[in-house]
Amino acid sequence: MTDITRYTISIYSENNVGLLNRISAIFLKRHINIVSFSTSQSEIPNVFRFVIVVKVTEAQVKKLVQQIEKQIDVIRAYYHTDEETIYMESALYKVKSSYLFEERKIQNIIKDSHANIVTVSPEFFVIAKTGFRHETEKLREDLSPYGLMQFVRSGRISVTKAPMGISAIIENFNKKTKQ
């Protein structure tokens, strides 16, 4: 039996319309569920980074990365295990304001979870928490009895422990295109 492992796939690309649709189609064709997804500007000007988390075998993730790299807008794609990355997620929790002032226990929950209150209004307050999935989930569970009005969690964001060399690849590419 092959081992299912959680992998973080990092995709460096141009920011062009339709790329997300083409990438998601690669997962759809293979019946692979995306556990987490985020995208942002990368460390390189005008280059964006997709961070996708999947639970698959190593053979499957290798095929996924090969297919992703065939997309015309993709500069390079990598995959890493959890042990090879440093990763976090962020979460926001909207709670009824009355609990903040009436329940001392909720203040202790916030303090113990190392979360921050980011806004307070007469109707609600918002807590922000950055951490691992189990930490943001525990805070959600702890706040549920206290009028949790809304909850949202980001996709994984991550950096690798080892260098990926993407800057050198882009620098070489730019030199070739200028010649």
N, C-alpha and C positions, 0 to 999 in steps of 0.2 A: 504494500500500500504506500502511496506517495504522501509526503507530508504537506499539509496545508499550512501556509505561513502568512503572516501579515507583512505586506510589502508596501513601501512608499515609493510611488513612481513620480519622478520629477521630469517635467517636460519644459524645455526652453523653446520659445517660439516667437514668431512675429505676432502682432495682435491684429489678426485679420478675421473678418466676418466669416462664420461658418466652420471655423476650426473646431470649436467645442462640439458641434453637431457631428462632425466626422470622427472625432475621437470617441465620443460616446457610442457611436455606431460600432466601433471596433469591439467595445465591451459587450454591447447588445448581441452581436453576431456570435460571440463565444459564451453567451449566457453567464457573464460574470457581473456580479453586483458590485457597485462602487460603495465602499464603506464610508468614505469621507472625500470631500473635494473642496479645493480652494484655489484661487488664482490671484496674482498680483504682479506688479512691476518687479523685475528681478534686480540684481546688483549691477546689471549691464543696461545702459541707456537704450530705450526702445525695444527691449527684449522682455517678454513676460514669462512667468513661471507658473505652470499648473502643478499642483500637488494633489495626487490621487492615491487613496489608500484602498487596497484590495486584499482579500484573503484567497490565495491561490497556491498552486505548486510552483516550484522554481521554473519548471519547463513552461508553464503557462505564462508566467510573468516575462520570461525571455521572449516568447512569441508576441506578447502584447507590445513590448517595447520595440521589437522589430517592425511590427505593423504601424505603430505610432510614428516611428522615424521615417516611414515611407510617405507621410503626409508632407506636401510641398512646403507648408508654413513652419514645420517643425525643424528647429536647428539641431537639437539633440535631446535624447531621452535617457534617463537612468532609472535604475531601481535599487532599493536598499532595504535591508531588514531593520526592525526597530533598534537592534543593537548597534547599527551603523549610523544612526541618526540621533539628533536631539530634537524633540518635538513637543508641541503644546497645542492646546485648544483654548478658546475664549468663550465665555458664556455670559449672558445677561439675564437677570431675574427681576421681574416687576412684581412687587408685593404691595398689598394694601397698607397705607401709611399708619392706620390705627394700630397695627401690630407692632410697629417700631417703637411706639411710645407706651403701649399698654403691656407688652410682653418683654420682660427682661431677657428671657431665654433666647429670643431671636437675635438680640444684640450679641449674645455669647456665641451663637451659631455663626454669625458673620465674622466675629473676631477669630474664633477657632479655625475657620476655613481659610483665613488669610485673604478674604474677599474685601472689596471696597464698595462703599455706598457712593454712587456717582451723581445722583440727583434725588432730591426730596421735594414732593409737592403735597398739598393737603390730601389728595386722593391716593397717592402711591409713592413708593420710592424704588429706585433701581440699583441693583447690586451688580458689580462686575467681578468676574473670577477668571483667572488664567491658570491653567494647570493641565494635568493629565485627564483623560476621559473619566476615569473612576472618581477623580476629585470633583469635577464639575457635576457629575451625576449624583454624587453623595450630597452635595449642597442642594441640588434640586429636590432630592428626596427629603432632606431635612426641612426645607422651606415649604413643602407641599401642604402641611397642616396649617400654615399661617397665611392663607389667602394668596397663594401664588397665582397671579393674574396672567402672566406671560413668561415664556422661557424660550431662549434661542441659544444655540451653540454653533460656533464656527466649525469649519472643516479643519483638519490638521494643518498646521504650519510646521515646517521642519528645515533644518540645515543638516548637512552631513558632517560627520566627524572628520572624514578624510576629504582632501580637495577633489573636486570633480573636474577641474580643468576646462570648464566651459569658456572662461575668459580667453584662454589661449586659442581655443578652437575658433572663436569669433574673430579674434585678432588676425589669425592666419587667413580666415575667409575674407576679411576686409582688405588685407594686403593683396590677395589674389584678384579681387574684383577691381582694385585700383590700377592694376597693371595693364 
